[in-house]
Amino acid sequence: MNTPIVVTLDAGGTNFVFTAMADGKPVGQSLTLPSSAHDLDLCLKTLVSGFEQIINTLPEKPVAISFAFPGPADYRNGIIGGYLPNFPSFRDGVALGPMLQRHFNIPVFINNDADLFAYGEAMGGALPRINRRLEEAGSAKRYRNLLGYTFGTGFGFGFVMDGRLNLGDNSCVETFCLKHRDYPNILVEDGVAIRAVKRVYRELSHDERELQPKDIFDIAEGSAEGDATAAKEAFATLGRVAGDAMATAVTLMDGIIVIGGGLAGASKYFMPALIEEMRAQIKTLSGDTLNRVQMSVYNLDDAADFEKFAKGNSTKINVYGSDDEVVYDPEKRIGITISDIGASNAVSLGAYLYAIDNI
């Protein structure tokens, strides 16, 4: 092998999926084992066994273990603990990183899955893709910052600035606990998650079947029986609630937004409402009106929108006291795109690159 190998893990409440990567690509076959998340001793033994089995198949010793773990944690120190619905046995705190590092005698990096999603998209996904398209379009504009969101069981968030993953001082860069657009005393995750789509569809349609978002999507598409109008509105509602939260975040952080996760496949139904929400206006007490987001907001997956995004509003201005001219583009703009490499691949890539960058 000409490049270092990193062993990664997709940690779910039902299964652990172990993989090795080199040069950002999988090496050999992955291994899936039941996580046994309810039993701490069995769960930890499974983790050690899974990593051992993958390492034993490799042509050389890996340089690190790097993976995502869902829920709150002290990621810098590799300690998992707190409110973990999918891993109740970890609630009192488990020094998982130090345990694995002691056993395998290699560096161990554990991060939030949405953080690694954002890092993978920033380094090898949406951000280089958008910058490449801008270059091909003849635009001088380039982006260095990325906000990554995952729409799925929860509403995950990560932020990368100038190629560096922002972990905060408390491993607590989160978005799920912002206020819900329509219910200010409720957290936003109750409006941007699988449970939100199911709830809104049920409320609007009075359909009491146990449907999943894929079923509701099929109803919206007209390929399954149900209330198509309610199905479309369930996804549009998610888009408005997410757009409201994103408008707050992008105003403070200013970068490209990429969306991934299980619900991203329904973007045709939530993206128009999301964009419209981010383009909404807000008023001052004196009655003035201004844009909620102080940048123009573009859907980068729409060809016409991307063309406007790439073109901008460039002009040439004179340098005072000389005959020189410089290009000036007064239009501040950001764009939103759906991940084209997929959340799982982005998380794995992020885990790999984070390890390589930190050893």
N, C-alpha and C positions, 0 to 999 in steps of 0.2 A: 504494500500500500504506500502511495506517495503522499497521502494526506492523513492527518490524525483521525482516529475513530472516536466518536462519542456515543455512548449508549443513552437512549431516551426512553420515555415512558408516557403513554396516554393513560392517565389515571381517572377511571370512571367509577361510579359507585357500584356498578355491576361487574365490570371487567377491568383488568390491567392489560394493556397492550405494550409489550416491550419491543424495541427496535434499536438497531445500530445504524449510525449514519457516518458517512465520510464525504467530504466535499459537498455537503448539503443534500446528499442523496442516500437512500436506504442501502444498507449492506446486508445481504442475506435475507432470510425470512424473519418475519415478526413472530412473536409468541404471545398468545392470549391465555390468561389465567383468571379464574374468578377472584374478585378482589376480597371477598369475605369481610366487607367493611364493618360489619357489626361485631367482629371478634378481633381485638387488637393484636393478640399474640399470633393468630393465624394469618392476619393481614400482613404483619411485618415479616413473618416467615415466607409468605408468598412473594413479597417484594424482593427479599434476598434471593430466593430460589429463582425467580424470573430473571433477575440481572445475572446470576451465575450461569444459567442455561444459555443466555444470549452471548455472554462473554466467552464461554467455552467453545462457541462456534466460530469465533473470529480468528483471522490470521495473525493478529497481534493484539497486545493489550491496549484497551482503550485509554485515552488520556483523561477522560472525565465521564461522569454521569450527570445528565442534565434533563430536567423534566418539569412539567407543570403539575400543580396540585390545586384542586378547586377549593375555594373558600378562604377565610382569613388565616393569616399566618405571620410569623416573623421570618420573612423570606431570607433576609440577609444572613440570619443565623441558622436557617434550615429547620425551624421549629414550627410544626403544624398544630394549631389549636384554636378553639373558639367555636362559634356556631357553624357546624358543618353537617347539614342535613343528610348528605350522602355518606358521611364518615363519622357517625356518632361516637365511635370508640376513640376518636382523636380529640374529643372536645376538651379534655383537661390538659392538653399539651403533650406533644410527642416530639422528641429531638430526632427527627427522621434523618436530616442531613448528616449530623455528626455520627449517627449510628451506621449509616451506609458508608461514610468516609472511613470510619474506623475499620469496617469489615473489608472493604475493597482496596483501601490504601490509595485512593485516587480522589481528586477534587469532586465534590458533589454540589450541584447548583439546583435549587428549587425555586420556581417562580410561579406567579399567578398565571393561569392559562390565557387570560385576555391580554396580559402584558406581553407574553411570548407571541401571541397572535399579532399584536401590533409590531413587535420587533421583527418577526419574520416578514410581514408585509412591507415594512420600511426598508429592510435590507435586500429582500429578494422577491418582492411581490408588487403591490400596488404602486409604491413610490417610484421605484426605478422604471416601472411600466409607463406611468404618467409622464415622467421626465423624458423618457425615450420618445413618446408620442409628441411631446412639445417640440423636441429637437427636430423630429421628422416634419413637423408642421412649420418649421422655420421660426418658431417663437424663441425669444431670448429668456423667457421666464423659466425658472427652475424652483423646485420645492425641496425643502430639507426636513420639514416637520410632518408628522403623521399622527392622527388620532384613530385608533382602531377600536371598533365596536363589534361585539358578538351578540346576535339575537338568537336566543335559544331557551334553555331552561331558565336562564337569568339574563340580565342585561350587563354584559361585561365591557370593560374599558381599559385601554392602555395607551400610553403616550410616548412617542419617540421624538426627541429634539436633537437635530444635528447629529444623527446617528447614535445617540445615546438613549437607552431606555430609562425613563424617569420612574424610579421606584419610590420616591418620596423619602421622608425621614422615618416613617412608621410602617412602611410596606402597605400603604393605605391610599393608593391612587384609585378611587372608586367613582362610579356614577350611579349605581343602583339605588342609592339612598337620597338622590335629589327628589324634589317635590314632583308629584304627578301633575301634569298640565291641567287636568279636569277636576282633580280632587286634591287640593293643596295639603291636606293632612295625611295623604297616602303616599308611599314611596313610588318612584317612577317605575321600578321594576314590575310592579303590579299592572303596568300598562304596556310594557315592552318585554314580553316573554311568551312562551307557549301557553301558559295558563291564561294570559290576557286575551289571546286570539280565541281560545275556547270559550272564555267567559262572555266576551262581547257577542260572539256569534249566537251563543245560547240565549242571551238576553234579547237580542234583536229578532231572532227567528222563532223562539219558543220551542226549539228542537231539543228534546231531552236525551237524544242519543249520546253515547260516549264517543265523541269524534276527536280526532287528532288534527293538528294544523294541515297535514297533507290531505285529509278528507275534506276539510273546509276549503282548501285551495282547489281541489277537484270540483267542488260544488260551484265555486266562483268561475271556474273554467267551463262549466256546463257539462262536465263529463261524469258527474255523480248527482244523485237526487238530493235536493235540499233547496234552501232559500239563497239564490245566487246573489241577490242584492245585499242580504245580511252578511254573506261571506266576504264580499268585496269590502263592505264597510268595516268588518272586523279587522282586516289588514290595514285599511286606510286610517282607522283609529290608532292602531299601533304606530303608523307612520307619523301622525300628528304629535303623539305623545313623545316619540323618540326625537322628532325634529325640534321640539321645544327644549329638551335636555341638551341636544347637540348645539343649539344656538347659544346656550349659556357657555358650554365648554369651548367651542371654537372661538368665541369672543375673547376668552382668556388665553387660549393656547395657539390659535392661528396656524392651521396646517390642513393638509389634505385629509379627508375622512374616508376610511374604508370600512365596509360592513361585511361581516361573515357570520357563520353559524347556521343552524338548521333552518331558520326562518328566512334566510337571505334569498332562497329560491322563489319566494313570493314577492320579490322586489317590484314587479310590474304593478302590483296592487297597493304596496305601501309607499313606494318612492315618490309618486306625484304629490301625495299628501305631505310627506316629509319635507320635500323641497319647498312646497307652498308655505308650510309652517316656518321654515327658516327664512323665507323671503318676506315674512309678515312685518308689519310696521308697529311702532310703539310711540306713545305720546309723552310729552312733557307736561308738567302742571300748568304751564303757560299756554298750552294748546298746540305747540309745535309738533310735527310728525316727522319721525325719522325711521330708518330701517332698523329692525331688531338686531340684525347682524351687520356690522359695518363693512363687510365685504360683499361683493356680488357672489351669489351662490349658484353653482352650475352642477347639473347632472352629467358627470363625465362619461356615462354609458349611453348617452343620447348624442348621436352624431352632430346634430345641429348645435346643441349646447356646447359640445367640446370644441367645435369650430370657433364659436364666440369666445370661449374660455382661452383658447390658444391665441386668438387674434388680439384680444385685449383692446386697448385704446391708445396705442403708441403714437407719439409725435416727436418731432425734433425741436429742441430749444437751443438758443444761443448761449454760449458761456460768456457772461458779462466781461466786456473789455477785450474780447478776442473775436476771431472769425470761426472759432471752433463750435461744433454742435454736438449735443449729446441726446441720446434717446431717452424720452421720459414717458412712462406709462402711468397715468394717475389712477387707473382703475385697480383697486384692491379686490382680489378675487380668490375664492377657494372652491374646491370641487369635491363631490361625493361620488364614490364608485363602489361597486360590489366586488368582493374578492374573486379573482379568477383562478387562484391556486387552491382555494378552499381553506376553511378554518383549520382543519386537522393538519394539513400539510404546512400551513403557515406556522402553527404552534410548534411542530416538529423542527422546522427550519429555524425558528426563533430560538428554540432550546439548544440546537446544535451551535448556532452562531454565537449565542451568549456564552456558551462554554469556551469556544475557541477564543473569543475576545477577552476572556477573563482568566485564562490559565497562563 
